[in-house]
């Protein structure tokens, strides 16, 4: 017993000698945002804006004397200052009656004419036009207040659209008392086309006219009762008394509306109300949209449970519904990645699919639903179609994983012929690329970087990717002068001992390899994306400052994340509670084998949202490895969270897999320090999800910390939560008492 106490005291002394978690560390953590700010890297954020009808693009160049709007002529490979900044600043100062600095001009929503001599932008709430040659500024009127967009959780009832005029101008269609009406624009005669619309089964106001103006299509909608989540705003800024807020919020298993595409004729023909067998179990239905020949409409059907996805055609002549394309999978069809291009021959469709385990492009025969050919092929992943150019017979797209010699998540850009031949790399160079093509697809501005190499922007030919000129190379000299250390990319096998997992390692700026450092993992893992940083960023709010407190901070994408293959991602199915944690553990252990200063007997984990769920899950299911967790706004029980995310990855109907992944159900397993954080106004994840974990922990007689942020929405904890997180890990991983908040310099 005495020996154990002595060893504990010695361990604590060693931690204190190391000086980790001291007031100096906190001051360095809080100053890291300014020391490593984006302003320390010039020309890292090139955002080219191509000028229609020209070979020119505009971007803002960062210089020692301020920001300069610069025009590049791609054909001549020259660049020049777009206008006299001093003149415009003086003219704006006089007109707006407040000082405008020529070195810090910010022209909001800038557009430039093809002669590059007239600028249009917004300043002080007004549209402005500026003639460069004559130095004349014209006020073109106040900016009209935009209509507030509904919350993204709100399902559009499709009732708000106004009258719609036919392409030939002869008729106007509109909704009256839930039914379809048309008006003859020559005679003003109105005619009712439907008479069965009701409050509980109404016609959508999103009316689509056929190109020949003889028919119109819309959907009949049978709504479902909506679920709402309620929030109490405890401390409103405009008064003393709390406020109750209500938000539409569908959850897994909820009843959903049903839509039926319908076609009506202006010439007295019977309405076409189709048989619904091919779209009878709806999660959603997208469309309808008229074919160019006015003989049919197409729409897309997403089956509840997401195991079937169909492109369907409704004939305006026979009323028959036929399947043009059908995607099926025993787990899920990832409809969030769909791409469809109806070819001008009205016989073929270009379609994106994961049917061969990778995301690729196919040409589908509309009459058979079968692929005519696979356009792209290989163990890599199409990310986005930029342009289908049928005239030239080319597709321009982005993809990752094409080059097996580099990070498989790096995105590059390519062109390929419609027959699948002559695939060309348009953005060579190692790194994560972001390309902006000219409207005529002759040129591309390619900006790329890695986590440890600053961005470079290159003007290239969009024909073969050849370099035409360097636009900018980011200057990070001021950043390096602050003794900034880049994160390290690290790769190691996951749980199976062979599949490489990719992650990053952040170290403190005063890193000393002779010391021992606890490890903290920042987690946001899950399907739908990959999350480990791939581009150059001087400061990462989640990882940079906490590393300064004497931690090695890591992040890794494990099984269940996206863009490696469908099989790699499908591991998440009915299994979100796994969170790839065994892969993360294997990866961290491999890093510690290489770097002996990483102390994997002291590993913490934190995250928000899905990361909030995952960090708690890691602590509950792997307490032998993770010793403390900070979990913010977690979707701790997938039955409590938003419908689209959870039914896609966890399936429908709601079954026992939801309970298996629930931190509420598993709360009794807690044996390590846990801090739960929630914003009382979280409008992304129902805050009751966190409170139900707290309730389960209390009932299980478990010790934990709960932090509720008044007025906060979906959050990691805001500034207050940041400090609580720092103290939490300093206390539980360093084993020292954090400094008093009043003694810290916040800057």
C-alpha positions in Angstrom: 0.0 0.0 0.0 2.8 2.4 1.0 4.7 1.5 -2.2 1.7 2.4 -4.3 1.3 5.8 -2.7 5.0 6.6 -3.1 4.8 5.7 -6.8 1.8 7.8 -7.3 3.5 10.8 -5.7 6.6 10.3 -7.8 4.4 10.1 -11.0 2.7 13.4 -10.0 6.1 15.0 -9.4 7.3 13.9 -12.8 4.2 15.5 -14.4 4.8 18.7 -12.6 8.5 18.8 -13.6 7.5 18.3 -17.2 5.6 21.6 -16.8 2.6 20.5 -18.9 -0.7 22.3 -18.3 1.0 25.3 -16.8 -0.1 29.0 -16.9 2.6 29.4 -19.7 1.0 26.6 -21.7 -2.4 28.2 -21.3 -1.2 31.6 -22.4 0.5 30.0 -25.4 -2.7 28.1 -26.2 -4.8 31.2 -26.2 -2.3 33.2 -28.2 -2.0 30.5 -30.9 -4.9 31.9 -32.9 -3.2 35.2 -33.4 0.3 33.8 -33.7 -0.8 31.3 -36.4 -3.6 33.3 -38.0 -4.4 33.1 -41.7 -3.1 36.6 -42.1 0.4 35.2 -41.6 0.1 33.4 -44.9 -0.3 35.7 -48.0 -2.2 34.5 -51.0 -3.4 31.2 -49.5 -7.0 31.8 -50.4 -7.1 32.5 -54.1 -10.8 32.6 -55.3 -10.8 33.2 -59.1 -13.9 34.7 -60.7 -14.0 34.2 -64.4 -15.5 37.1 -66.5 -18.1 35.8 -68.9 -17.3 36.4 -72.6 -13.6 36.8 -71.9 -10.4 34.9 -71.3 -10.0 36.8 -68.0 -10.5 36.1 -64.4 -10.3 38.3 -61.3 -8.8 37.5 -57.9 -7.7 39.4 -54.8 -3.9 39.5 -54.5 -2.5 39.9 -50.9 0.6 42.2 -50.8 2.6 44.0 -48.1 0.6 47.1 -49.1 -2.8 45.5 -48.8 -5.3 43.7 -51.0 -5.2 44.3 -54.8 -8.0 43.3 -57.2 -6.1 41.7 -60.0 -7.1 40.7 -63.5 -5.4 37.8 -65.3 -5.6 37.4 -69.1 -5.3 33.6 -69.6 -4.8 33.9 -73.4 -1.9 36.4 -73.0 -0.7 34.9 -69.7 -0.5 38.4 -68.2 -1.9 40.0 -65.1 -2.6 43.6 -64.0 -4.3 45.6 -61.4 -8.0 45.8 -62.2 -8.5 49.5 -61.2 -6.9 52.3 -59.3 -7.5 51.4 -55.7 -6.8 54.9 -54.4 -9.2 56.5 -56.7 -12.0 54.1 -55.9 -11.4 54.4 -52.1 -11.5 58.2 -52.3 -14.7 58.1 -54.4 -16.3 55.7 -51.9 -15.1 57.7 -48.9 -16.8 60.8 -50.4 -20.0 59.1 -51.4 -20.5 56.9 -48.3 -19.3 59.6 -45.9 -16.9 57.4 -44.0 -13.3 56.4 -44.5 -12.6 53.7 -46.9 -9.0 52.4 -47.0 -7.5 51.7 -50.5 -5.4 48.8 -48.9 -8.4 47.1 -47.5 -11.2 47.4 -50.2 -13.9 44.7 -49.9 -16.2 44.8 -52.9 -19.1 42.5 -51.8 -20.7 40.5 -54.7 -18.4 41.9 -57.2 -19.1 41.5 -60.9 -17.2 42.9 -63.9 -18.3 43.5 -67.4 -16.5 41.9 -70.4 -14.5 45.1 -71.1 -13.2 45.1 -67.5 -14.1 48.7 -67.1 -17.3 48.6 -65.1 -17.6 47.1 -61.6 -20.8 46.3 -59.8 -20.8 45.5 -56.1 -22.7 46.2 -52.8 -21.5 48.8 -50.3 -23.4 50.2 -47.3 -26.5 48.2 -48.3 -26.7 49.7 -51.8 -26.0 48.3 -55.3 -23.1 50.4 -56.7 -21.7 50.7 -60.3 -18.3 52.1 -60.8 -16.9 53.2 -64.1 -13.1 52.6 -63.9 -12.1 55.0 -66.7 -14.2 58.0 -65.6 -14.0 57.3 -61.8 -17.8 57.6 -61.6 -19.8 55.9 -58.9 -23.5 55.3 -59.4 -26.0 54.3 -56.7 -28.3 51.7 -58.3 -30.6 51.4 -55.3 -30.9 49.8 -52.0 -30.5 46.0 -51.6 -33.9 44.5 -51.1 -34.1 42.5 -47.9 -34.0 38.8 -48.7 -36.7 36.5 -47.6 -35.5 34.6 -44.6 -34.9 31.0 -45.5 -36.7 28.4 -43.5 -34.7 26.2 -41.2 -33.1 23.4 -43.0 -35.0 20.9 -41.0 -38.3 22.2 -42.4 -39.9 20.1 -45.1 -41.2 22.2 -47.9 -45.0 21.8 -48.1 -44.9 23.1 -51.7 -47.7 25.5 -51.1 -45.9 28.8 -51.5 -45.3 29.1 -55.3 -47.3 31.7 -57.3 -48.9 31.4 -60.7 -46.8 29.8 -63.5 -47.1 31.0 -67.1 -46.8 28.5 -70.0 -43.7 28.7 -72.3 -45.8 30.2 -75.1 -47.5 32.7 -72.8 -51.0 31.4 -73.6 -52.0 30.2 -70.1 -51.3 30.6 -66.5 -51.6 27.7 -64.0 -52.2 28.2 -60.3 -53.5 26.6 -57.1 -56.9 27.6 -55.7 -58.4 25.8 -52.7 -55.9 22.9 -53.1 -56.7 22.3 -56.8 -55.2 23.0 -60.1 -56.6 25.8 -62.2 -55.6 27.5 -65.4 -56.4 30.9 -66.9 -56.5 31.7 -70.6 -54.3 34.8 -70.8 -56.2 36.1 -73.9 -59.7 35.8 -72.6 -59.1 35.7 -68.9 -61.3 32.7 -68.7 -60.4 30.4 -65.7 -60.9 26.7 -65.7 -60.6 24.1 -62.9 -58.5 21.0 -64.0 -58.8 19.0 -60.7 -61.6 18.8 -58.2 -60.3 16.2 -55.7 -57.7 18.4 -53.9 -58.3 18.7 -50.2 -56.5 20.0 -47.1 -55.3 16.5 -46.4 -54.5 15.6 -50.0 -53.6 18.7 -52.0 -51.9 19.6 -55.3 -48.4 21.1 -55.1 -47.9 24.7 -56.3 -44.7 23.7 -58.0 -46.3 23.3 -61.4 -44.2 22.3 -64.4 -45.4 23.2 -67.9 -44.6 21.0 -70.8 -42.3 22.6 -73.4 -45.1 22.6 -76.0 -47.4 24.4 -73.5 -50.2 21.9 -73.9 -49.8 20.0 -70.6 -48.7 20.6 -67.0 -47.4 18.4 -64.3 -47.4 18.6 -60.6 -47.6 16.3 -57.6 -50.6 15.5 -55.4 -49.4 15.4 -51.8 -50.8 13.5 -48.9 -49.1 15.2 -45.9 -48.2 13.4 -42.6 -48.4 14.8 -39.1 -45.1 16.6 -38.3 -43.0 16.1 -35.2 -41.6 19.2 -33.4 -38.8 19.7 -31.0 -39.2 22.4 -28.3 -36.4 24.5 -26.8 -36.5 26.9 -23.8 -34.2 29.9 -24.3 -33.4 30.6 -20.7 -31.6 33.9 -21.0 -32.9 35.9 -24.0 -31.0 39.1 -24.9 -34.1 41.1 -25.3 -35.9 40.4 -22.0 -35.9 38.7 -18.6 -38.4 35.9 -19.1 -37.5 32.6 -20.9 -38.8 31.9 -24.4 -40.2 28.7 -25.9 -39.1 27.8 -29.4 -40.6 25.1 -31.7 -38.8 23.5 -34.6 -40.0 20.9 -37.1 -37.8 17.8 -36.7 -38.6 14.5 -38.2 -37.0 11.5 -36.5 -36.3 7.9 -37.6 -39.5 5.9 -38.0 -41.8 8.9 -38.3 -44.6 8.9 -40.8 -43.8 10.8 -44.0 -45.8 12.4 -46.7 -46.7 10.7 -50.0 -46.4 12.3 -53.4 -48.1 11.2 -56.7 -47.0 12.9 -60.0 -50.0 13.9 -62.1 -50.4 15.3 -65.6 -53.2 17.7 -66.8 -54.1 18.9 -70.3 -55.1 22.4 -71.4 -57.1 20.8 -74.2 -59.7 18.9 -72.2 -58.0 15.5 -72.1 -58.5 13.4 -69.0 -56.1 13.9 -66.2 -53.3 11.3 -65.8 -53.1 9.9 -62.3 -50.7 7.0 -62.4 -50.6 3.7 -60.5 -48.2 4.1 -57.6 -46.8 0.5 -57.3 -43.3 1.5 -58.5 -43.0 4.3 -55.9 -45.3 3.1 -53.1 -42.9 3.1 -50.1 -41.6 6.6 -50.3 -38.9 8.3 -48.3 -39.1 11.1 -50.9 -39.9 11.7 -54.5 -38.0 14.3 -56.6 -39.6 15.9 -59.6 -41.5 15.6 -61.9 -39.6 17.2 -64.8 -40.7 17.2 -68.5 -38.8 15.5 -71.2 -37.8 17.8 -74.1 -40.4 16.2 -76.4 -43.3 16.9 -74.0 -44.4 13.2 -74.2 -43.4 12.2 -70.6 -42.1 13.4 -67.3 -39.3 11.9 -65.3 -39.0 11.7 -61.5 -36.8 10.0 -59.0 -38.0 7.7 -56.2 -36.1 7.2 -53.0 -37.6 4.1 -51.2 -37.9 4.3 -47.4 -34.9 2.5 -46.0 -32.8 3.6 -49.1 -32.3 0.1 -50.4 -34.0 1.0 -53.7 -33.6 4.1 -55.8 -35.4 4.5 -59.2 -35.5 7.0 -62.0 -39.1 6.7 -63.4 -40.9 8.0 -66.4 -44.6 8.8 -66.5 -46.0 8.8 -70.0 -48.2 11.8 -70.8 -49.9 9.7 -73.5 -50.6 6.4 -71.8 -50.2 7.1 -68.1 -47.9 4.2 -67.7 -44.9 4.4 -65.3 -41.7 2.7 -66.5 -38.4 2.3 -64.8 -35.5 4.0 -66.5 -32.8 3.2 -63.9 -32.9 1.1 -60.7 -30.2 1.1 -58.0 -30.5 -1.5 -55.3 -28.2 -2.6 -52.4 -28.6 -4.9 -49.4 -27.5 -2.1 -47.1 -28.3 1.3 -48.7 -28.0 3.3 -51.9 -26.2 6.5 -51.0 -28.6 8.9 -52.7 -26.7 11.9 -51.4 -24.2 11.2 -54.2 -26.6 11.0 -57.1 -25.8 12.6 -60.5 -28.0 12.4 -63.6 -27.6 13.9 -67.0 -30.3 13.3 -69.6 -28.6 13.2 -73.0 -29.9 15.2 -75.9 -30.6 12.1 -77.9 -33.5 11.3 -75.5 -32.2 7.7 -75.5 -29.4 7.7 -72.9 -28.7 9.0 -69.4 -25.3 9.6 -67.8 -25.6 8.2 -64.2 -23.4 8.0 -61.2 -23.4 4.7 -59.3 -21.4 2.7 -56.7 -22.6 -0.6 -58.2 -19.1 -1.9 -58.7 -17.9 -0.9 -55.2 -16.5 2.4 -56.4 -18.3 5.6 -57.4 -18.3 5.8 -61.2 -20.1 7.2 -64.3 -22.2 5.1 -66.6 -24.2 5.6 -69.8 -27.6 4.0 -69.3 -30.0 3.0 -72.0 -33.4 4.6 -71.2 -35.4 1.7 -72.7 -33.7 -1.1 -70.9 -32.3 0.5 -67.8 -29.0 -1.3 -68.5 -25.5 0.3 -68.9 -24.4 0.8 -72.4 -20.9 1.3 -71.1 -19.1 2.2 -67.9 -17.4 5.5 -68.6 -15.0 5.6 -65.6 -13.5 2.5 -64.1 -11.0 1.5 -61.5 -10.4 1.4 -57.7 -11.0 5.1 -57.2 -13.9 7.4 -56.6 -15.6 10.0 -58.8 -16.4 13.0 -56.5 -18.2 15.6 -58.7 -19.2 16.0 -62.3 -18.2 19.6 -63.4 -19.5 19.6 -66.9 -21.0 17.1 -69.4 -20.0 18.6 -72.8 -21.9 16.5 -75.4 -20.7 18.7 -78.3 -17.1 17.8 -77.6 -17.9 14.4 -76.3 -16.2 15.0 -72.9 -17.0 14.9 -69.2 -15.0 17.0 -66.8 -15.0 15.7 -63.2 -13.1 15.4 -59.9 -12.0 12.2 -58.3 -9.8 10.8 -55.5 -7.7 7.7 -55.4 -6.7 7.7 -59.1 -3.0 7.9 -58.3 -2.2 5.0 -55.9 1.2 6.6 -54.9 -0.4 9.5 -53.0 -3.0 10.0 -50.2 -6.1 8.3 -51.5 -8.3 11.2 -50.3 -6.5 13.8 -52.4 -8.9 15.3 -55.0 -7.8 16.0 -58.6 -9.6 16.9 -61.8 -9.9 15.0 -65.0 -11.6 14.9 -68.4 -12.6 11.7 -70.2 -14.4 11.0 -73.5 -18.0 9.8 -73.3 -16.8 6.4 -74.6 -14.5 6.0 -71.6 -11.3 6.7 -73.6 -8.5 9.3 -73.2 -8.8 10.1 -69.5 -6.6 13.1 -68.8 -5.3 14.5 -65.5 -5.9 18.3 -65.6 -4.5 19.2 -62.2 -1.1 17.4 -61.8 0.8 18.0 -58.6 0.7 16.3 -55.2 -2.0 17.7 -52.9 -5.7 18.4 -52.4 -6.8 20.4 -55.5 -9.6 22.9 -56.0 -10.2 23.8 -59.6 -12.2 26.6 -61.1 -12.9 26.2 -64.9 -13.5 29.0 -67.3 -17.1 29.1 -68.7 -15.9 27.9 -72.1 -13.8 25.1 -70.5 -10.6 26.3 -72.1 -8.8 27.1 -68.9 -8.7 26.1 -65.3 -7.2 27.8 -62.2 -5.9 25.0 -60.0 -5.1 25.7 -56.4 -3.6 22.9 -54.3 -1.8 22.3 -51.0 -1.1 19.7 -48.4 -1.2 20.0 -44.6 2.5 20.9 -44.6 3.0 22.7 -48.0 1.4 26.1 -48.6 -1.0 26.6 -51.5 0.0 27.3 -55.1 -2.4 28.6 -57.7 -1.6 27.6 -61.3 -3.4 28.6 -64.5 -3.6 25.5 -66.7 -5.0 24.4 -70.1 -8.3 22.6 -69.5 -7.5 20.4 -72.5 -4.4 18.6 -71.2 -3.6 20.2 -67.8 -0.4 21.8 -69.1 0.8 24.8 -67.0 0.3 28.2 -68.6 1.5 30.4 -65.7 1.8 30.6 -62.0 -0.9 32.8 -60.5 0.4 32.9 -56.9 2.5 30.9 -54.5 1.4 31.4 -50.9 4.0 33.2 -48.8 4.2 31.6 -45.3 7.4 33.2 -44.1 5.6 35.2 -41.4 4.1 32.0 -40.1 7.4 30.1 -40.0 8.9 33.0 -38.2 6.5 32.2 -35.3 8.1 28.8 -35.1 5.0 27.1 -36.5 5.1 23.4 -36.8 3.1 21.6 -39.5 1.0 18.6 -38.5 2.4 15.3 -39.7 0.5 12.9 -42.0 0.7 9.4 -40.5 -0.5 6.1 -42.0 -0.9 2.8 -40.3 -3.2 -0.3 -40.7 -6.5 -0.4 -39.0 -8.1 -3.3 -37.0 -7.5 -5.8 -39.7 -3.8 -5.3 -39.7 -3.7 -4.5 -43.5 -6.0 -1.7 -44.5 -4.2 1.7 -44.3 -5.8 4.4 -42.2 -4.8 8.0 -42.8 -4.6 10.6 -40.1 -2.6 13.6 -38.8 -0.5 14.3 -35.7 -0.3 17.8 -34.1 2.5 18.6 -31.6 3.0 21.6 -29.3 5.2 24.4 -30.6 7.6 23.8 -27.7 7.7 20.1 -28.4 10.5 18.2 -26.7 11.0 14.6 -27.8 12.6 13.7 -24.5 9.3 14.3 -22.7 6.2 12.0 -22.4 3.0 13.4 -23.8 -0.5 12.3 -23.3 -2.5 11.8 -26.5 -5.9 13.5 -27.3 -7.9 12.4 -30.2 -10.3 14.8 -31.9 -13.0 12.7 -33.5 -15.6 13.3 -36.2 -16.0 10.0 -37.9 -18.8 8.6 -39.9 -20.3 8.1 -43.3 -21.0 10.9 -45.7 -17.5 12.4 -45.9 -13.9 12.1 -44.7 -12.8 14.5 -42.0 -9.1 14.5 -41.5 -7.6 17.8 -42.8 -5.9 17.6 -46.2 -5.1 21.2 -47.0 -2.7 23.8 -45.5 -4.1 25.6 -42.5 -2.0 27.6 -40.1 -4.5 27.2 -37.3 -6.9 24.4 -36.5 -9.3 25.6 -33.7 -9.9 22.1 -32.4 -6.4 20.8 -32.4 -3.8 23.6 -32.4 -4.5 25.3 -29.1 -5.0 22.1 -27.0 -1.7 20.7 -28.3 0.0 23.8 -26.7 -1.2 22.5 -23.3 1.3 19.7 -23.6 -0.6 17.1 -25.6 -0.1 15.1 -28.8 -3.4 15.7 -30.7 -4.4 13.3 -33.4 -7.3 12.7 -35.9 -7.9 9.7 -38.2 -10.5 8.4 -40.6 -11.4 4.8 -39.9 -13.7 2.3 -41.3 -17.2 3.7 -42.0 -16.0 7.0 -43.5 -16.4 7.8 -47.1 -14.5 8.0 -50.5 -12.4 4.9 -50.2 -14.9 2.4 -51.5 -18.6 1.5 -50.8 -17.4 -1.6 -48.8 -15.2 0.7 -46.7 -18.1 3.0 -45.9 -20.8 0.3 -45.6 -19.1 -0.9 -42.4 -21.1 1.9 -40.7 -24.4 0.3 -41.6 -26.5 -0.4 -38.5 -23.3 0.1 -36.7 -22.7 3.8 -36.0 -21.8 2.9 -32.4 -18.6 1.3 -33.6 -17.4 4.7 -34.9 -14.3 3.1 -36.4 -12.8 3.2 -32.9 -10.9 -0.1 -33.2 -9.1 1.3 -36.3 -8.3 4.5 -34.4 -6.8 2.5 -31.5 -4.7 0.5 -33.9 -3.5 3.6 -35.6 -2.6 5.4 -32.4 -0.8 2.4 -31.1 1.2 2.3 -34.3 2.1 6.0 -34.0 3.2 5.3 -30.4 5.4 2.4 -31.5 7.2 4.9 -33.8 7.2 7.8 -31.4 8.0 6.7 -27.8 7.1 10.2 -26.4 3.4 9.4 -27.1 2.0 8.0 -23.8 -0.9 5.8 -24.8 -1.6 5.0 -21.1 -3.1 8.5 -21.0 -5.4 8.9 -24.0 -8.4 11.3 -24.1 -11.0 11.9 -26.8 -13.4 14.7 -27.7 -15.9 15.6 -30.4 -19.1 17.4 -31.3 -22.3 16.1 -32.9 -21.5 12.7 -34.4 -18.2 13.2 -32.7 -20.0 13.8 -29.4 -21.7 10.4 -29.8 -18.5 8.8 -30.8 -16.3 10.1 -28.0 -18.8 8.9 -25.4 -19.1 5.6 -27.2 -15.3 5.2 -27.2 -15.2 5.8 -23.4 -18.1 3.4 -22.7 -16.8 0.6 -24.9 -13.1 1.0 -24.7 -12.2 2.2 -21.2 -9.0 0.2 -21.3 -7.7 2.6 -23.9 -9.5 5.9 -23.5 -9.2 7.5 -20.1 -11.4 10.6 -20.5 -13.9 12.0 -22.9 -15.4 15.4 -23.6 -18.6 15.1 -25.7 -20.5 18.0 -27.1 -24.1 18.0 -28.6 -23.9 14.3 -29.3 -26.5 12.4 -31.2 -26.2 9.8 -28.4 -29.2 7.8 -29.4 -29.9 7.6 -33.2 -33.6 7.3 -32.5 -33.6 10.8 -31.1 -31.7 12.4 -34.1 -32.7 13.7 -37.5 -34.4 11.3 -39.8 -32.2 11.5 -42.9 -28.9 10.9 -41.3 -30.0 8.0 -39.2 -32.4 6.1 -41.5 -29.7 6.2 -44.3 -26.9 4.7 -42.1 -28.9 2.8 -39.5 -31.8 1.6 -41.7 -35.6 1.5 -41.6 -37.7 0.3 -39.8 -36.1 1.2 -36.5 -34.8 -2.0 -35.0 -32.5 -3.3 -32.2 -29.4 -2.0 -33.9 -30.5 1.5 -32.8 -30.5 0.5 -29.2 -27.1 -1.3 -29.5 -25.5 1.9 -30.7 -27.2 4.1 -28.0 -25.1 5.8 -25.4 -28.2 6.0 -23.3 -28.6 2.2 -23.2 -24.9 1.7 -22.6 -24.5 4.6 -20.0 -24.2 2.1 -17.1 -20.7 1.0 -18.5 -19.1 4.4 -17.6 -15.9 3.9 -15.7 -13.8 6.9 -16.8 -14.2 10.7 -16.5 -16.8 12.2 -18.9 -17.9 15.7 -19.5 -21.1 16.2 -21.4 -21.8 19.6 -23.1 -24.9 20.8 -24.8 -26.3 24.0 -26.2 -29.8 24.6 -24.8 -30.9 25.8 -28.3 -29.2 23.1 -30.3 -31.2 23.1 -33.6 -29.2 20.3 -35.2 -29.3 17.5 -32.6 -32.1 17.4 -30.2 -30.6 18.5 -26.9 -32.7 16.0 -25.1 -30.3 13.4 -26.5 -27.6 14.6 -24.2 -29.9 15.1 -21.3 -31.1 11.5 -21.6 -27.5 10.3 -21.3 -27.2 12.4 -18.2 -30.4 10.9 -16.9 -29.2 7.3 -17.5 -25.9 8.1 -15.8 -27.6 9.5 -12.8 -29.8 6.4 -12.5 -26.7 4.2 -12.8 -25.1 6.2 -10.0 -22.2 7.4 -12.2 -20.1 10.4 -11.6 -19.8 12.8 -14.6 -19.9 16.5 -15.5 -22.7 18.3 -17.4 -22.2 21.7 -18.9 -25.2 23.5 -20.5 -24.5 26.6 -22.5 -27.4 29.1 -22.3 -28.5 30.4 -25.7 -26.1 28.2 -27.6 -27.1 26.2 -30.7 -25.1 23.3 -32.1 -21.7 23.8 -30.5 -18.5 22.3 -29.2 -19.1 24.6 -26.2 -18.1 28.0 -27.5 -15.3 29.9 -25.6 -16.6 28.7 -22.3 -16.6 25.1 -23.4 -13.2 25.4 -24.9 -11.8 26.4 -21.5 -13.7 23.7 -19.7 -12.3 21.1 -22.2 -8.7 22.4 -21.7 -9.1 22.1 -17.9 -10.8 18.7 -18.1 -7.9 17.1 -20.0 -5.2 18.9 -18.1 -6.8 17.6 -14.8 -7.4 14.0 -16.0 -4.5 13.3 -18.3 -1.7 15.5 -16.9 -2.9 15.0 -13.4 -2.4 18.6 -12.3 -4.7 21.3 -11.2 -5.4 23.8 -14.0 -4.5 27.5 -13.3 -7.1 29.9 -12.2 -9.0 31.4 -15.1 -8.3 35.0 -13.8 -4.6 34.4 -14.1 -4.6 33.5 -17.8 -4.0 36.0 -20.6 -6.7 35.7 -23.3 -5.5 37.0 -26.6 
